[in-house]
Structure formats: C-alpha cells, structure tokens
C-alpha cells in the first residue's frame, strides 16, 4: 500500500509541475495573441475530473 501511495503522490507532484509549466506557456502565447486549443491531456483531465492533478496519470498528459 505504501508504494501505491508514494506513486500517487509522485504523480500528483509531477502533474502539478506540468500544469504550472503549461500555464506559463499559455500565458506567453496569450500575450503574443497566439490562439491555442488544448485537445487532450491536461484539458481532458480537467474537464472529466475537475482537478486533473491526481488523475492525469490515467491519460496522456505529457
């Protein structure tokens, strides 16, 4: 059970960093008036689960 919990927390940490990086990239693109459409991954996890930080390992979020 400890391994599962550790993996869960590692995935949550990794996904938090990925969401943070995505937010920075989206902000730069927005500042340059470059339209972006997120088709899967982070956007899909957010829409399906509300908070994709913990669930993203089930999908292709990279």
Backbone torsions as a table, in degrees:
resi	resn	phi	psi	omega
1	UNK	NA	-34.7	179.9
2	UNK	-62.3	-39.1	179.3
3	UNK	-63.6	-42.2	178.4
4	UNK	-62.3	-45.1	179.5
5	UNK	-64.0	-42.6	178.6
6	UNK	-62.7	-44.4	178.0
7	UNK	-61.6	-45.1	178.7
8	UNK	-56.6	-47.3	-179.1
9	UNK	-69.1	-36.2	176.1
10	UNK	-63.6	-43.7	178.4
11	UNK	-64.2	-41.8	178.3
12	UNK	-61.1	-43.2	178.4
13	UNK	-64.6	-45.1	178.7
14	UNK	-61.3	-44.4	-178.4
15	UNK	-68.6	-32.9	174.9
16	UNK	-62.3	-42.7	177.5
17	UNK	-65.6	-40.0	178.7
18	UNK	-64.5	-43.1	177.5
19	UNK	-62.1	-39.6	178.7
20	UNK	-63.5	-44.4	177.6
21	UNK	-63.7	-42.2	178.6
22	UNK	-61.0	-43.3	179.7
23	UNK	-60.0	-40.6	178.9
24	UNK	-64.8	-44.6	179.8
25	UNK	-63.8	-44.4	-179.9
26	UNK	-62.9	-36.9	178.4
27	UNK	-64.8	-43.4	178.2
28	UNK	-61.9	-45.9	179.9
29	UNK	-64.0	-39.7	178.3
30	UNK	-63.4	-42.6	178.9
31	UNK	-62.0	-26.8	178.8
32	UNK	-95.7	8.5	-178.8
33	UNK	56.7	38.9	177.5
34	UNK	-101.8	114.4	-178.4
35	UNK	-70.0	145.5	-178.5
36	UNK	-133.0	139.6	173.0
37	UNK	-125.0	118.9	175.2
38	UNK	-88.1	118.1	-173.5
39	UNK	-95.1	-28.1	-177.8
40	UNK	-155.4	-167.3	175.8
41	UNK	68.6	-118.1	-174.9
42	UNK	-58.9	-43.6	180.0
43	UNK	-66.1	-42.3	179.7
44	UNK	-63.0	-44.2	178.8
45	UNK	-62.4	-39.7	179.7
46	UNK	-66.2	-43.3	-179.4
47	UNK	-68.0	-44.3	-175.8
48	UNK	-73.4	-44.0	-172.4
49	UNK	-107.5	-11.7	-177.1
50	UNK	84.5	-48.1	177.0
51	UNK	-128.7	99.2	-175.4
52	UNK	-80.4	-1.7	-175.3
53	UNK	-59.6	-40.6	-176.7
54	UNK	-92.9	-19.2	-173.8
55	UNK	-99.0	-12.3	-170.1
56	UNK	-62.3	-19.6	179.9
57	UNK	-66.1	-19.1	179.3
58	UNK	-77.9	-16.0	-177.0
59	UNK	-123.9	175.0	176.7
60	UNK	-84.7	93.2	-178.1
61	UNK	-103.2	8.5	-179.7
62	UNK	-111.7	NA	NA
